[in-house]
Amino acid sequence: MPHPEWALKHKTKGAELRNIGGRFYLYRVSSKWNKEKKVTQKVTHEMIGRITEEDGLIPKGTKKPKEEKSNLSSAALTNISTRESGASGYLTGISGDILSGLSKHFPDTYREIFALALGRLLHQSPLKNMDFLYESSMLSEQFKDLDLSKNKLTTLMRELGSDRTTIADFLQGFVQGSNNIVFDTTHSISQSEKMQLNQVGYNSNGAKLSNH
C-alpha cells in the first residue's frame, strides 16, 4: 500500500519512510559499498521521528504540548496510542537490584543495556527491531530519549563485550555465600541416551539435529 501524501512530504534525501503497525516513522539512511558482494547496500541509522497527519513530523524525544482540558468527546480521543506496559513494567518493577548494579558499573549506558535485555528476553528481537520495541513500550516513558538504533547498539555490544572486568564486577554483586549454581544456557549437541533433559532440536537453517 503506498504511503499517504501527508507522510511522503516529510521524506527528504537521506531519509526513509516506514509504516510500522499503521504508524509512520522517518529513519536516517545512507549507503555503503560492499566489496565482497560488489553491490551498494543500504545502512539504516537512528529514527528521526514519527509522522502524523495532524502534527506532521514529531522529532524523536519531542513531547506534544499539553492541550487544555476539555470534556471527553470523540474528537478528544483521536490521538490515542497504544504501548506495551504489562511484561516490561513487571520486569522493571522486580529488577531494582539489577538496575542498581547496572547504574553503578555502567553509569553511562545502564538504561540502554536494560532496555536491550528486556527486548531480547520478551521478544527474542534482533538489534534492528529494538528501537521500534522501545518506542512501542512504556520503557520509552521511563527511560526517555534512548538511541537504540542498530548501529548504536552494535557499537554498545562491542564495547560492552570487551569490558569483561566491569562485567565480572557487576555479576559478583549477585554472588552470596560460598555455594552457587551457574547455568549455561548455550545450546550444545549431545548423543547421550541417559540424560532426560535432552530434546530434539534444529539449527539456524532448520536442519534437524540430534538431541541437545
C-alpha positions in Angstrom: 0.0 0.0 0.0 1.5 3.4 -1.0 2.3 5.9 1.8 -0.2 8.8 2.1 0.8 12.2 0.7 0.8 13.9 4.1 3.5 11.4 5.2 5.5 11.4 2.0 6.0 15.2 2.0 8.3 14.8 5.1 10.6 12.3 3.3 13.8 14.0 2.4 17.1 12.9 0.9 18.9 10.5 3.2 15.7 9.5 4.9 13.4 6.5 4.7 9.7 6.5 5.5 8.4 3.3 7.2 4.8 2.2 8.0 5.1 0.1 11.2 1.8 -1.1 12.6 -0.2 1.7 10.8 2.1 4.4 12.3 4.6 6.3 10.2 8.3 6.7 11.2 11.2 8.5 9.5 14.6 7.0 9.7 18.0 8.3 8.6 19.6 6.1 6.0 22.8 6.0 4.0 24.6 3.6 1.7 28.0 1.9 1.6 29.8 -0.3 -0.9 30.1 -4.0 -0.1 33.5 -5.1 -1.5 32.7 -8.8 -1.2 29.3 -8.7 -2.9 30.2 -5.7 -5.1 26.9 -4.0 -4.5 25.8 -0.9 -2.7 23.9 -1.7 0.5 21.5 0.4 2.5 22.5 1.3 6.1 19.7 2.2 8.5 20.6 4.7 11.3 18.6 6.3 14.1 14.9 7.1 13.9 14.4 10.8 13.1 10.8 11.0 14.4 7.2 10.0 14.0 4.8 11.5 11.4 1.1 12.1 12.0 -1.4 13.7 9.7 -2.4 16.2 12.4 1.0 17.3 13.7 3.4 16.4 10.8 6.9 15.3 11.8 7.4 14.9 15.5 11.1 14.6 16.2 12.2 11.7 18.4 12.2 12.8 22.1 9.8 15.7 21.5 6.6 15.9 23.5 3.4 17.3 22.2 2.3 20.4 24.1 -0.4 19.7 26.6 -3.9 20.7 25.4 -6.4 22.5 27.5 -8.6 20.1 29.5 -12.0 19.6 27.8 -14.9 17.3 28.1 -14.4 13.8 26.7 -15.7 13.5 23.1 -14.9 11.5 20.0 -12.7 14.4 18.8 -10.7 14.2 22.0 -10.0 10.5 21.5 -8.4 10.7 18.1 -4.8 10.9 19.2 -4.8 7.7 21.3 -1.7 5.5 21.0 -1.2 2.0 22.4 2.0 1.0 24.3 3.0 -2.2 25.9 3.4 -2.0 29.7 2.5 -5.3 31.3 5.5 -7.5 30.9 8.1 -4.7 30.7 6.5 -3.0 33.7 6.5 -6.1 35.8 10.1 -7.0 35.0 11.3 -3.4 35.6 9.5 -3.5 39.0 11.2 -6.6 40.2 14.6 -5.7 38.8 15.6 -3.0 41.2 18.8 -4.8 42.3 19.8 -5.3 38.6 19.2 -1.7 37.7 21.1 -0.6 40.8 24.1 -2.7 39.9 24.0 -1.7 36.2 23.9 2.0 37.1 26.8 1.5 39.5 29.1 -0.3 37.0 27.7 1.1 33.7 26.6 4.7 34.6 26.5 6.0 31.0 24.8 3.0 29.3 22.8 1.2 32.0 19.4 2.2 30.6 20.3 1.1 27.1 21.7 -2.2 28.5 18.5 -2.9 30.5 16.1 -2.0 27.6 18.2 -4.2 25.3 18.0 -7.1 27.8 14.2 -6.8 28.0 13.9 -6.7 24.2 15.8 -9.9 23.9 14.0 -11.6 26.9 10.5 -10.7 25.9 10.7 -10.8 22.1 13.9 -12.5 21.1 14.4 -9.5 18.9 17.3 -8.7 16.7 19.1 -5.4 17.2 17.4 -3.8 14.2 13.9 -4.0 15.9 15.0 -2.8 19.3 14.2 0.9 18.6 10.7 0.1 17.5 10.0 -2.2 20.5 11.3 0.6 22.8 9.1 3.3 21.2 6.1 0.9 21.4 6.7 0.3 25.2 6.2 2.3 28.3 10.0 2.0 28.7 10.2 5.0 26.4 8.5 7.0 29.1 10.5 5.6 32.0 13.9 5.8 30.2 13.4 8.7 27.9 15.3 9.6 24.6 17.3 6.4 24.3 19.0 5.8 21.0 18.5 2.1 20.3 19.3 2.1 16.6 21.0 -0.9 15.1 24.3 0.9 14.6 24.3 2.4 18.1 23.6 -1.0 19.7 26.3 -2.7 17.6 28.8 -0.3 19.0 27.4 -0.7 22.5 27.6 -4.5 22.3 31.2 -4.4 21.0 32.3 -2.1 23.8 30.4 -4.0 26.5 31.8 -7.3 25.4 35.4 -6.1 25.6 34.9 -4.7 29.2 35.0 -8.1 30.9 36.4 -6.8 34.2 33.4 -4.5 34.7 31.0 -7.3 33.7 32.6 -9.6 36.3 32.4 -6.9 39.0 28.7 -6.4 38.2 28.0 -10.2 38.4 30.0 -10.5 41.6 27.4 -8.3 43.3 24.9 -11.1 43.0 27.1 -13.8 44.5 26.2 -14.6 48.1 27.8 -17.3 50.3 30.2 -19.9 49.1 27.9 -22.3 47.2 26.5 -21.1 43.9 25.0 -22.7 40.8 25.8 -21.3 37.4 23.5 -22.1 34.4 25.0 -22.1 30.9 22.0 -21.8 28.5 24.1 -22.2 25.4 22.7 -25.0 23.2 25.0 -27.9 22.9 24.6 -31.1 20.9 24.5 -34.4 22.9 24.3 -38.0 21.8 23.7 -39.2 25.4 20.8 -41.6 25.9 20.9 -41.3 29.7 20.1 -37.6 30.0 16.4 -37.0 30.3 16.6 -33.2 29.6 17.7 -33.6 26.0 15.3 -32.6 23.3 15.3 -32.9 19.5 16.2 -29.6 18.0 17.1 -27.7 14.8 19.9 -25.5 13.8 19.6 -21.9 12.4 19.0 -23.3 8.9 16.1 -25.5 10.1 18.0 -28.8 9.7 17.1 -31.4 12.3 19.8 -32.2 14.8 20.4 -34.8 17.4 19.2 -34.3 20.9 20.6 -31.1 22.6 
